[in-house]
């Protein structure tokens, strides 16, 4: 049966799965983003010259989906026995390399001449000892095994591992692709979209398809309509109108008034200072101001965000934030004169 005009949820197959899995691309042709990367990988697979690869970039940009699509194309129904997929952040020590990876890579399949594939997700969480051990394993078993390393921060991968892989950078997804993919999911689920809903999903997703689909599904399940208001309320993020009001106050009111206004808004609407700071970043580049004041504000926002991440007092950091804008406002006024 269907509820609120929505598509029915079934208990078998993938109908009851999270949407990030239900709508994960199944083939390389389904991976519409990063066309240059996909075309290169298709050619390598077709010519049977697939190397060790390192996929890196922000979360939700298609790294894991791409390599799983490659595995399905290369192995078909025998994928389960030919692929070892591990999340390196779960077991990040040297034992995971010496036991599971070596056991899998050292054996050859009896009924196939194809190489095996080891997928190590979040490998930037591995210790340096584990990475050095993995380097030796890659060298030893290259004849019958290929490795795909996936990470967010390539700088955390030792150079010895990087040099043994063909590197592919997955940047944040283009807005056009995110909108196209969202529309496909919305149509498939028959979601009731309201004013500004799609724009809000794209804005809050920030090029992360996993995050965007999770927000869409959460809003869909909690509200009759996926609109701008319901999306922002579901995520607890400040509405654009709230941020605009905060920006106007920061540049036009004195310290005490701004501090009290933002504090009241946080209490009434349940807003976290971290979310407010993140939404203020684009405004710093929208407003006309001297370069030195813009740099001052960018640095101040980054410092506040950094300190909040370590659990410092929100009240103290709010004062630091308002103070930074007060100093910048004085610089803007002086420049105008």
Secondary structure, DSSP 8 states (H G I E B T S, - for coil): --STT-----SSTTTTS-HHHHT---SGGG--S-HHHHHHHHHHHHTT----EEEEESTTSSHHHHHHHHHHHHHGGGHHHHEEEEETTTS-SHHHIIIIIHHHHT---SS--S-EEEEEETGGGS-HHHHHHHHHHHHHTTTTEEEEEEES-GGGS-HHHHTTSEEEEE----HHHHHHHHHHHHHHHT--B-TTHHHHHHHHHTT-HHHHHHHHHHHHHH-SSB-HHHHHHHHT---HHHHHHHHHHHHHS-HHHHHHHHHHHHHHHT--HHHHHHHHHHHHHHS---HHHHHHHHHHHHHHHHHHHTT--HHHHHHHHHHHHHHHHHHHHHHH-
